[in-house]
Amino acid sequence: MQHHQTKMIYWKSEKFWLGQLTDHPEIMSQGETIQELKENLKEACHLMCLKDAANHFPIRKVLTEVNPGKDSEEQV
């Protein structure tokens, strides 16, 4: 397994610690503690960067239908 170090920026909201990876600003997360935030960011980075995610996680199909004549209600 290849290890990668990155930096995060984080701040405290009213309830949670929020953070973002500086190398991947599209990856953000939250945690009740800074340690939980770090773990959540690590997991989010792993999932976002996983090239063969379909081989590791089940794929679920969600079918939605829009009924003509109704106000675009989705049915699952």
N, C-alpha and C positions, 0 to 999 in steps of 0.2 A: 504494500500500500504506500502510495506516495504522499508525503506530508507537505503541506503548504502553509506558510505563515502569512497572515494578513493582519491589517489593523482595522479596528472598528472605532466608530465614533458613537457615543451613547449619551443619553440624557434622561432625566427623571421627569415623567409626567405626574399627574396627580396620583395615579395608582401604580403604574408600571415603569420599569426601566425600558426604554426604547433604544434600538441600535441599528446601525447600518454598516456594512463592510465597505471600506474605502476602495478596495480593488474591484468590488462588484456592487456599486451603489443601488442596483435593482434588488439586492437581497437585504431585507429588513426583517426585524422580529421584535419580540418583547419578552419580558420576564419579570417575575415578582422580585427577583434578586439579580445582581449583576452576574453571578455564576449561572443562574438559569438563563439569562439573556445570552451569555456566551455559548452555552450548550445548544440553545435554540438556533442561534446564528450558524453554529457549526453544522447542525443537522440540515438547516435550510440550504447552506452552501453545498453540502454533499448531494442533496436532492436536485438542486438546480444544475449542478455540474456533472451529474451522473449521465453518461452518454447512453447507457443501455438500461434506462429505468424500467422499461417494459419487461425486462428479464428478471427484475428484482421485486416488482410489485404487481399485484393483479390489476388488470385493465377492466374498468367498469364502463359500460355504455349506459348513458342516460338518454332516454328517448323523450322528446317533448313534441307535443302536437299543438298547433294553434288552430282553434276552431274558427272558421270563417263566420263573420257576422257577430262575433263576440269581441270584446275589447282586448284582443291579444292575450287571452288567458292561457297560461301554460299548464299542461297536464302532464303528470309524470306517472 
